Amino acid sequence: MSWLGATYAIPASVIKNTRDVLRVAGLEELEGVVLWIGRRHGTHVEILGEYVPRQIAYRSEHGVAVQIPDDEIAMIIARLPEGLAVACRVHSHPGAAYHSSTDDLNALLSHAGAISIVVPHFARDEVRLEHCSVNELDDDFRWRELTARETRQRFQVQ
């Protein structure tokens, strides 16, 4: 069964913890990344918690970026208990939230229906998903940004 179009239940604590991690990185003017681990039940995904992977954040004359090293990605995948998956990748941007061409090359999420969330302004403000760039990987493996309405319909913070 496909992950495309799935609905998501996210504990408020996961949102808070994610914001805390991203905000700390942002205080250094760097991007951060957090992974949301979940279990799929048919067309519904239950987010069970967050994981902060080993990451490399850098700044250059071209801007800022964050990367999860390949060996860390391999370790995450190998250690996930059966039935669990990295359901969402959440990272911050210094300004407006959008899915950049660098974000499109994300090596961790490659299944149709994967979710990539970009939080604006280094997570200085409360994280509200409808103010983020929420993107879904389609069947053609292209990222499509969900509208604020789609985000409100599909993502429930509990």
TORVEX-801083 format. One record per residue: residue in one letter; x, y, z of N, C-alpha, C in turn; residue number from 1. Coordinates in steps of 0.001 Angstrom, whole numbers, plus 524288, in hexadecimal, padded with zeros to 5 digits. Each point is the difference from the previous one (the first is absolute). Last residue first. Layout:
residues N
   residu     n.u     n.v     n.w    ca.u    ca.v    ca.w     c.u     c.v     c.w   num
        A       X       Y       Z       X       Y       Z       X       Y       Z   NUM
...
***
This chain:
residues 158
   residu     n.u     n.v     n.w    ca.u    ca.v    ca.w     c.u     c.v     c.w   num
        Q   7FA21   83F8E   8467B   7FCD5   7FE46   80480   802C0   800F0   8051D   158
        V   7FEBD   80579   7E9EF   80371   80034   8048A   7FC99   7FEE8   804BD   157
        Q   7FDD7   7FB3D   7EAD8   7FD65   80164   804DC   803EB   7FFCB   80479   156
        F   7FEA6   80076   7E991   80383   7FFD2   8047D   7FD32   801F8   804E0   155
        R   7F7D8   7FF68   7EEBE   802E6   7FB13   8005D   80363   7FF6F   804D0   154
        Q   7F517   80F61   7FB56   7FCB6   7FB4F   7FF8B   802F1   7FAFE   80139   153
        R   808DF   81087   7FF98   7FC4E   7FFD4   8046E   7FCAB   7FB13   7FFDE   152
        T   80B42   802D0   7F1B5   80309   7FF04   804C1   7FC62   7FF9E   804B6   151
        E   7F8BC   804ED   7EFEC   80161   7FA6E   7FFFE   802EF   7FE94   804F8   150
        R   7FC70   811C1   7FDB5   7FB22   7FD0D   800E9   80115   7FA21   80028   149
        A   80D99   80B76   7FB79   7FEDF   80078   8059A   7FB17   7FCE4   80152   148
        T   80A0C   7F8D7   7EFA8   7FDC1   8050E   80168   7FF1D   8001A   805E2   147
        L   80F6D   7F477   7F723   7FA79   7FFD9   8016E   7FE22   80586   80131   146
        E   8101D   7F9C4   7F302   7FEA5   802C1   804C8   7FA1C   7FFB5   800E9   145
        R   80D3C   7F23A   7F5E2   7FB9B   8038C   7FF2F   7FEA8   80284   8052F   144
        W   810B8   7F444   7F5B6   7FDC0   80246   804B5   7FBB4   803D7   7FE86   143
        R   8065D   7EE36   7F57A   8008E   805AF   80006   7FD4D   8020B   804DD   142
        F   8005B   7EDD3   7F8CA   8046F   80188   8033A   80179   805BD   7FF49   141
        D   7F0E8   7F638   7F961   8042F   800FA   7FC39   804FC   801E2   802B6   140
        D   7F06F   7FCCA   809B5   80147   7FB0C   7FD63   8045B   80089   7FBFA   139
        D   80020   80E88   80F26   7FBCF   7FD6F   7FD0A   801E7   7FAF9   7FD60   138
        L   804D0   80BAF   81219   80275   7FD9F   7FB72   7FBE1   7FCE5   7FD07   137
        E   7FD2C   81169   80CA0   7FF2E   7FA5E   7FF87   80294   7FE19   7FAFB   136
        N   80084   8119F   80ECD   800B4   7FDDB   7FAC1   7FF84   7FA17   80010   135
        V   7FD27   813BB   80AFA   7FF3B   7FA60   800B1   7FFCF   7FD9D   7FA8A   134
        S   80625   8127E   80A14   7FF9F   7FDB6   7FACA   7FFD1   7FA14   800C4   133
        C   7F87D   80DC0   80EA2   804BC   7FD86   7FDFF   7FF2F   7FE7E   7FA4E   132
        H   7F2C4   806CF   80B39   80390   80449   7FEC0   80544   7FDFD   7FE0E   131
        E   7F257   7F492   805C1   7FDC5   802D9   7FB8F   8034A   804CF   7FE8A   130
        L   8048F   7F54F   80EEB   80114   7FD80   7FAF7   7FDCB   802F7   7FB5A   129
        R   8077A   80790   811E0   7FAAB   7FEC6   7FE47   80087   7FE04   7FA68   128
        V   80D38   80519   8111C   7FF7D   7FD22   7FB15   7FA43   7FEA4   7FF23   127
        E   8089F   81100   80A8B   7FD62   7FAF5   800BD   7FF66   7FD5E   7FAB0   126
        D   80F2D   80D5A   7FF64   7FA9C   8002B   801D7   7FDF1   7FA81   800E4   125
        R   8112A   8020A   7F9E0   7FFB4   803EE   80438   7FA91   8001E   80270   124
        A   808D8   7F4CD   7F1B9   7FC60   7FE51   80426   7FFE5   803D2   8049A   123
        F   80935   8030C   7EF6F   802F6   7FD0D   803E7   7FCA7   7FE84   804BD   122
        H   7F87F   80804   7F05A   8026D   8038E   803CA   802B9   7FD2A   80481   121
        P   7F23A   7F403   7F582   80273   80509   7FEC8   802C5   8027A   804A9   120
        V   7FCCE   7EB35   7FA0A   7FE3A   803BF   803E8   802BB   8053B   7FEF4   119
        V   7FB0A   7EDB7   7F47D   803CF   8042A   800BA   7FD90   8041B   80392   118
        I   7FD36   7EA3C   7FA9B   7FDD0   804D4   80221   80465   803E1   800DF   117
        S   7FA85   7ECF8   7F548   80460   80360   8015A   7FDBA   8054D   8018C   116
        I   7F93B   7EA79   7FC62   7FED9   8056B   80157   80507   802CF   8019D   115
        A   7F8FC   7EE12   7F36F   8037B   80211   80413   7FED0   805CC   800C6   114
        G   7F826   7F4D6   7F2B9   7FD02   8017B   80492   8035D   801E8   80479   113
        A   808AB   7F36E   7F2C6   7FB8E   80340   7FE80   7FCB2   800FB   804DA   112
        H   8142A   7FC49   80302   7FB2B   7FD2F   7FEC5   7FBA8   803D9   7FE8C   111
        S   81203   803E0   805DD   7FF8F   7FEF0   7FA63   7FB0F   7FD06   7FE9C   110
        L   80CD0   80ABE   80F9E   7FA8A   7FED2   7FEBC   7FF70   7FF33   7FA24   109
        L   81115   8034F   806A9   7FD88   7FCBA   803FE   7FA81   7FE57   7FE83   108
        A   80BEE   80BD5   7F661   800EF   7FA6C   7FF1C   7FD0F   7FC7A   803CB   107
        N   7FD7E   81420   7F6F8   80001   7FD35   804F4   8006B   7FA1B   7FF18   106
        L   7FE9D   80F6F   7F3D3   803D7   7FBCA   7FF7A   8007F   7FCAE   804EC   105
        D   7F51A   80F80   7FE8B   7FDFE   7FC0D   7FC55   80392   7FB46   7FF99   104
        D   804F0   80F27   809C1   7FC3D   7FCC1   802D4   7FDE8   7FB9F   7FC83   103
        T   80AAC   80C9C   7F839   80327   7FCAD   80375   7FC74   7FC56   80312   102
        S   7F810   80CB2   7F5C0   8021C   7FBE1   7FCA0   8038C   7FC63   80322   101
        S   7F149   8097D   80B2F   80428   80192   7FC69   801BC   7FB6F   7FC91   100
        H   7EE17   80609   80AA1   80319   7FB4C   7FF10   80400   80149   7FBCD    99
        Y   7F78A   80D93   80EAF   7FF38   7FDED   7FABE   8037F   7FB41   7FF6F    98
        A   7FB1D   810F7   80E5F   7FFFB   7FA4C   7FF79   7FEC0   7FE90   7FA56    97
        A   809DF   81238   80765   7FB11   7FD89   7FE84   800A3   7FA1A   7FF73    96
        G   80FBA   8069B   8090C   7FBD7   8039C   7FE8C   7FAFC   7FD15   7FEFA    95
        P   80F48   7F6AE   8055E   800B4   80508   8029D   7FB96   803E6   7FEF4    94
        H   7FD04   7EAEF   800EB   80273   803AB   7FC5D   80083   8053F   802D0    93
        S   7FD68   7EA14   8065D   7FF02   8059C   80023   802C5   802D2   7FB8D    92
        H   7F74C   7EB55   80293   804AE   8033B   800AB   7FE99   805BE   7FF7A    91
        V   7F876   7EA51   800EA   7FEAA   8056B   80139   80518   802FE   80097    90
        R   7F735   7ECD5   7F810   804E2   802CC   800F6   7FE79   805AE   800CE    89
        C   7F48C   7ECEC   801C9   8009E   8057B   7FE7C   80580   801DE   80151    88
        A   7FAFD   7EE08   80239   7FB4F   801D6   7FD43   800AD   8057E   7FDDF    87
        V   80BAC   7EEB0   8057F   800A5   805A5   80025   7FB8B   8021C   7FCA8    86
        A   7FC72   7EDD3   80937   8029E   80277   7FB93   80108   805B6   8013E    85
        L   7F954   7EB13   8084F   800C4   8059E   80099   8030B   80216   7FB56    84
        G   7FC15   7EDD6   801D5   7FAFA   802A9   80047   8006B   805DE   800B5    83
        E   80FB6   7F451   8066E   7FC50   7FE75   7FBE8   7FAC8   802BA   800EA    82
        P   810BF   809B4   80758   7FD1E   7FB2B   80108   7FC24   7FEDD   7FB8C    81
        L   8120B   80AAB   7FD63   7FA68   800CE   800C9   7FD4C   7FACE   80118    80
        R   812A9   80284   7FBB5   7FE54   7FF6F   80573   7FA2F   800E8   800F0    79
        A   808D6   801A5   7EEFD   80134   7FAC0   8020F   7FDC4   7FF29   80578    78
        I   7FE9D   810BE   7F7D4   7FCC2   7FC25   7FD43   800D0   7FA8C   8024A    77
        I   80AAC   80D7F   80673   7FA80   800F8   80164   7FC8D   7FBCC   7FD9E    76
        M   811C5   7FFFA   7FB46   7FF3E   7FE36   8055B   7FA47   800AA   801A8    75
        A   8051C   806A3   7EF95   80027   7FA46   7FFF6   7FEF6   7FDCB   8056E    74
        I   801A4   81233   7FE7C   7FB36   7FE37   7FD70   7FFC4   7FA0A   8000B    73
        E   80F64   8078D   805E4   7FBD3   800C8   803D8   7FAC7   7FE30   7FDBB    72
        D   80E97   8001E   7F50F   80085   7FBBC   803C3   7FBDD   80071   8044F    71
        D   800F0   80D6A   7F2FD   7FE18   7FB03   7FDE8   80060   7FB90   803F2    70
        P   7FDBD   81403   806BE   803F7   7FCD0   7FD53   7FDCB   7FAA8   7FE66    69
        I   7F51F   811CF   80192   800B5   7FB5C   80337   803F9   7FC96   7FD1C    68
        Q   7FD05   815C4   7FF1B   80061   7FAEA   7FD6D   80081   7FBBD   8041D    67
        V   7FB15   81638   7FBCC   800F2   7FBEB   803D7   7FFC5   7FAC4   7FD32    66
        A   80322   81673   7FBB6   7FDBB   7FAEA   7FEBA   80131   7FC4A   8047F    65
        V   80157   81623   7F84D   8009A   7FBFF   80402   7FD67   7FAF3   7FE30    64
        G   8090F   8101E   7F3C7   7FBC3   7FF58   803C1   80147   7FBDF   8040C    63
        H   80B7C   806DE   7F23D   7FB30   7FEAD   7FD2F   7FB5C   7FF46   803AA    62
        E   811AE   80328   8059F   7FE49   804C2   7FD4E   7FAEB   7FF1C   7FCFD    61
        S   8023A   7F37E   80FF8   803B8   801A9   7FBF7   7FDFC   80514   7FD96    60
        R   7FCF6   7F08D   810D6   7FEC6   80532   7FDFB   8042E   8014E   7FBF8    59
        Y   7F78D   7ED60   80A74   80430   80364   7FE33   7FDDA   804FA   7FD9B    58
        A   7FC85   7EC71   80BE7   7FDBA   804F8   7FE56   80477   80386   7FE4B    57
        I   7FC50   7EA9E   803A0   80402   803E0   7FED9   7FD32   804D5   7FDEF    56
        Q   7FA5F   7EE60   80D13   7FF4A   8034E   7FB6E   8047B   803D0   7FF78    55
        R   7F618   7EE45   80AC6   80500   802B2   7FF62   7FF9C   802FF   7FADF    54
        P   7ED85   7FCC0   807C3   8047D   7FD1F   7FDEC   8050B   80332   8006C    53
        V   7ED53   7FEF5   80A97   803AD   803EF   7FE21   804D4   7FD1C   7FE12    52
        Y   7EAB1   7FAEB   802AF   80563   7FE3F   80078   80370   8044A   7FDB6    51
        E   7EAAA   7FC71   80801   803B6   802A8   7FCA3   80574   7FDD2   8010C    50
        G   7EB60   7F71C   801C9   80411   80317   8027C   80388   80276   7FBFE    49
        L   7EFEE   7F686   7FC53   80111   7FE06   8053D   8041E   80333   802DE    48
        I   7F08D   801B5   7EFDF   80557   80191   80151   800E4   7FE93   805B5    47
        E   7F285   7F7DA   7F183   8006D   801BC   8056A   805BC   8014C   8010A    46
        V   7F2F3   7FE4A   7EE22   80535   7FF6E   80242   7FFEB   80254   80579    45
        H   7F195   7F7B8   7F058   80109   80388   80460   80574   7FED8   80234    44
        T   7F655   7F636   7F2A4   80101   8052E   7FDD1   8010E   8040F   80443    43
        G   80357   7ECD2   80516   7FCE3   80112   7FB51   80171   8053F   7FDB3    42
        H   80954   7FEDB   80F18   7FB69   7FCA3   800B2   7FC6B   80122   7FB65    41
        R   8159E   803DC   805DD   7FB7F   8009E   7FC89   7FBE2   7FBEF   80140    40
        R   80FE1   80A1F   80B6B   7FDE4   7FAE9   7FE6F   7FB22   8010B   7FCB9    39
        G   8129A   80C38   80566   7FA81   7FEAA   80057   7FEC7   7FA88   7FE47    38
        I   80EEE   8111C   804CB   7FF81   7FA5A   7FF61   7FA45   7FE91   800C0    37
        W   80BAD   811F0   7FA62   7FB75   7FE11   802D6   7FF48   7FA3F   7FEA7    36
        L   8115F   80E06   8001F   7FCFA   7FBFF   7FD4C   7FB7A   7FE58   80372    35
        V   80CCF   81234   7FD76   7FDBA   7FC3E   803A1   7FCD1   7FC27   7FCB7    34
        V   80F9E   810D2   7FD9C   7FC73   7FC10   7FDE6   7FE5E   7FC44   80457    33
        G   80899   81541   7FBF6   8000A   7FB22   802E5   7FC22   7FC40   7FD83    32
        E   80C0A   81325   7FB3D   7FB7A   7FCA2   7FF75   800A9   7FB37   80379    31
        L   808FF   812DF   8048F   800A1   7FB24   7FD0F   7FACC   7FD26   7FF9D    30
        E   805EE   80FD0   80A67   7FF26   80145   7FA75   800F3   7FB47   7FC7C    29
        E   7FFAF   80046   812F3   8053B   80035   7FDB3   7FFC5   8016C   7FA34    28
        L   7F08E   7FDC9   80953   802B5   803F9   80316   805A5   800AE   7FE2B    27
        G   7F54F   7F277   7F8DD   7FF0E   80529   7FDCD   8029A   80465   80300    26
        A   80035   7EE83   8064F   80368   80076   7FB64   7FF85   8057D   7FDB0    25
        V   7F49D   7FC6E   80D96   80564   80025   801FF   803D4   80084   7FB74    24
        R   7EE49   7FD88   7FBC9   800F9   80547   80205   80597   80081   8020E    23
        L   7F9A4   7EF85   7FA66   800E0   8037A   7FB8B   80161   80587   801CC    22
        V   7FB92   7F377   80CEF   804D5   7FE77   7FD4A   80139   803D1   7FB97    21
        D   7F00D   80256   808F6   80464   80106   8037C   80530   7FECE   7FD55    20
        R   7F03A   7FBBC   7F73A   8010E   8059F   8000A   804C1   80145   80360    19
        T   7FA2B   7EEC6   8002D   80235   80149   7FAE4   8016C   805C3   7FFCD    18
        N   7F6F8   7F9FA   80EB2   8056F   7FE2D   80011   802C8   80146   7FAE3    17
        K   7EDF0   803E0   8010B   80304   80341   803A5   805C1   7FE7B   7FFF6    16
        I   7F442   7F5B0   7F62D   8006E   80539   7FDAD   8037C   80371   80373    15
        V   7FBDF   7EFAD   80696   8038F   7FF65   7FB91   800D7   80547   7FD56    14
        S   7F39F   7FEDD   80D9C   80556   7FFCB   80210   80405   7FF61   7FB9F    13
        A   7EDB8   7FF52   7FC7E   801D5   8055F   800BB   80596   80010   80203    12
        P   7F944   7EFB9   7F467   7FFBA   801F9   80565   80223   80595   80053    11
        I   7F71D   7F755   7EEEB   80510   801A0   80212   7FF53   801E5   80596    10
        A   7F6A1   7F50D   7EE7F   7FEF9   8019A   80563   8054B   8010A   8027E     9
        Y   7F8A7   7FEEC   7EACB   80403   7FF88   80400   7FDFF   801E7   8053D     8
        T   7F9CD   7F7FB   7EB13   7FF25   803CD   80422   803D9   7FECB   80464     7
        A   801E1   7FBC4   7EA4F   7FF13   7FE36   80561   7FECF   80494   80396     6
        G   80498   7FF62   7ECC8   7FAF8   801C1   801FA   7FED4   7FE67   8058F     5
        L   80E78   7F4FF   7F714   7FDDC   804C0   7FDA6   7FAA3   80140   80244     4
        W   80AC2   7F091   8035A   7FFF1   80414   80404   7FD87   804FD   7FDE2     3
        S   7FBE9   7EB75   7F930   80313   804C5   7FF5F   7FF81   803A8   804AC     2
        M   7FE9F   7EA41   7FF07   7FCB8   80498   80000   8037B   804DF   80000     1
***
